[in-house]
Amino acid sequence: MPPHRHAYRPTVMGTRGAVTAAHPLASMAGIQILLAGGNAVDAAVAVGSTLNVVEPFMSSAGGIGLMLISRARTGERHVLDFIGRAPAAADPARCTDDELAGGPKACAVPGNLGGWLAALERFGSMDRARVLAPAIDLAENGVPLTFKNVEFFEAGRETLERSAEAQRLYLGNGDPRAGAVVTYKDLASTLRQVAEGGAEVFYRGPIARAIARAVREAGGWLTDADLAAFAPEWREPAAIAYRGWQVLSVPPPFSAFQMLETLNILEGFDLRGFGHNSVEYLHHLIEAVKLGSADRLAYAYGGDVPIRGLLSKKYAASQRGRIDRKRAAVSEGERFDPNTLPGQISEGHPASFMNEQTTHFACADATGTVVSVTQTLGVPFGSGFAVPGTGIVLNNILKWMDRDPASPNVVRPGRKAGTMMSPTQVFRDGAFSLSVGTPGSYGILQTTPQMLLNVLEFGMNIQEAIEAPRVRVYRDRKIDAESRISADARSGLAERGHDVNVIGDWSWIVGGGQGIARDPESGALMAGADPRRDGYALAI
């Protein structure tokens, strides 16, 4: 039996603030800001920029992200979209699949830096220099590599080989070694320039010129004009009701609606009666995921997403009726494939119901402001293309588009990638209750509802909800299941036609969740972090 009820780590609690992120030093950066009198938005910018130093394979000023902000005092709830667009010169006929996977043609416009500063300008209380100071200090003076860092550095060698500058930055001191202290002087200089000159120096000043010149000379598409045109966008959250809670996440053109639709479908079943991670529960979860995934592939990339229909309760009921309670259905999988499988699940018809390796972190403060952020480079170390003199590795977000002109998600100029990032917050009677999020590419849309249901249906605390074993659904009837899921449950799924692949006890394949919950009576903040990666929660 784990030492903390059903968790191996304690739930971290405080009354003045909480931060949870994918690295302890990033969480500490946020706590430092809160202790200095900053608010949750100030802390989030400190965390996001520090992750660029301590988790450079997942986070970078050269990446993209989404932020969900709620403010208890005013009742405001906002989504900040800092997803960069495909360059104006992007052309699916002028690239290969490998060039979209990495290198100078793979990158969309970097958005993270612009997003952090837009949030700070609107809702922060500190200046740029103060919130960027923890990241600058660590980049300048050094940070020790963790054992998990070394795993990702080793796994990313092939990506880093795409540019000599990336190899110099991350492999220049020989083989990565846990405990070795590394510095990123160029990145510290870049962040100092931003602290002094703001987003202007990054998108229209000397940093922009360095990025555009390096990409152009390497044969890529990104130009000064693409960078200068970047602007974060404020949006309204997408929301559903779930058994008395209100669940909010990011709206189209992003794909969180798959996760919300999955919850809507499952609301009609007695999940608690099934039992957590039982055969019945997992089978219905998996089948609901398949239905939501089919709708994402059909509707997420076509422009006018029928979101009201997709999230309506009547549509959920019609989708629920398509689930065979005893037999696994055939799924198209996580991304577009022109080859249809026999008996493959098709999308539903929501229009008729219209009227009815990523990172995640969260910060909360004593005033009731909660900030949930998911940001990414695409894959570990993104495009593998580093810009000399800046310390920045660019993303490979165009990998999440297709070259096939028949795909609704085909590469085109100005397109925003149909990202799966889904920072999520839950409210009860208007009051904040829970924030969860995870990295994991397409798996985000499956891990997030599992963590939510662990709390909302099975009464777990936030740390238990994050640690509990998970599954992930793929093409046809294949699923991954962490080995902590019982052998009986796994064999029961196999009997229903699921092709069960057993993965490790604590596999990064099913994400690396972070979360914050609030006690409804006392208001105490409770934070949890995922041991599947370097996640760590702190509170004051």
Stockholm file with secondary structure:
# STOCKHOLM 1.0

chainA/1-540         MPPHRHAYRPTVMGTRGAVTAAHPLASMAGIQILLAGGNAVDAAVAVGSTLNVVEPFMSSAGGIGLMLISRARTGERHVLDFIGRAPAAADPARCTDDELAGGPKACAVPGNLGGWLAALERFGSMDRARVLAPAIDLAENGVPLTFKNVEFFEAGRETLERSAEAQRLYLGNGDPRAGAVVTYKDLASTLRQVAEGGAEVFYRGPIARAIARAVREAGGWLTDADLAAFAPEWREPAAIAYRGWQVLSVPPPFSAFQMLETLNILEGFDLRGFGHNSVEYLHHLIEAVKLGSADRLAYAYGGDVPIRGLLSKKYAASQRGRIDRKRAAVSEGERFDPNTLPGQISEGHPASFMNEQTTHFACADATGTVVSVTQTLGVPFGSGFAVPGTGIVLNNILKWMDRDPASPNVVRPGRKAGTMMSPTQVFRDGAFSLSVGTPGSYGILQTTPQMLLNVLEFGMNIQEAIEAPRVRVYRDRKIDAESRISADARSGLAERGHDVNVIGDWSWIVGGGQGIARDPESGALMAGADPRRDGYALAI
#=GR chainA/1-540 SS CCSBTTBSSCCEEESSEEEEESSHHHHHHHHHHHHTTCCHHHHHHHHHHHHHHHSTTTCCTTSEEEEEEEETTTTEEEEEEECCBCCTTCCGGGCCHHHHHSSTTSCCCCCHHHHHHHHHHHHCCSCHHHHHHHHHHHHHHCEECCHHHHHHHHHTHHHHTTCHHHHHHHHTTSSCCTTCEECCHHHHHHHHHHHHHTHHHHHTSHHHHHHHHHHHHTTCCCCHHHHHTCCCEEECCEEEEETTEEEEECCTTSTTHHHHHHHHHHTTSCHHHHCTTCHHHHHHHHHHHHHHHHHHHHHTTSSSCCHHHHTCHHHHHHHHTTCCTTSCCBBCCSSCCSSCCTTBCCCCCGGGGTTCCEEEEEEEETTSEEEEEEEECSSTTTTSCEETTTTEECCCGGGGSBSCTTSTTBCCTTCBCCCCCCCEEEEETTEEEEEEECCCGGGHHHHHHHHHHHHHTTCCCHHHHHHSCCEEECSBTEEEEETTSCHHHHHHHHHTTCEEEEECTTCGGGCCCEEEEECTTTCCEEEEECTTTTCEEEEC
#=GC SS_cons         CCSBTTBSSCCEEESSEEEEESSHHHHHHHHHHHHTTCCHHHHHHHHHHHHHHHSTTTCCTTSEEEEEEEETTTTEEEEEEECCBCCTTCCGGGCCHHHHHSSTTSCCCCCHHHHHHHHHHHHCCSCHHHHHHHHHHHHHHCEECCHHHHHHHHHTHHHHTTCHHHHHHHHTTSSCCTTCEECCHHHHHHHHHHHHHTHHHHHTSHHHHHHHHHHHHTTCCCCHHHHHTCCCEEECCEEEEETTEEEEECCTTSTTHHHHHHHHHHTTSCHHHHCTTCHHHHHHHHHHHHHHHHHHHHHTTSSSCCHHHHTCHHHHHHHHTTCCTTSCCBBCCSSCCSSCCTTBCCCCCGGGGTTCCEEEEEEEETTSEEEEEEEECSSTTTTSCEETTTTEECCCGGGGSBSCTTSTTBCCTTCBCCCCCCCEEEEETTEEEEEEECCCGGGHHHHHHHHHHHHHTTCCCHHHHHHSCCEEECSBTEEEEETTSCHHHHHHHHHTTCEEEEECTTCGGGCCCEEEEECTTTCCEEEEECTTTTCEEEEC
//
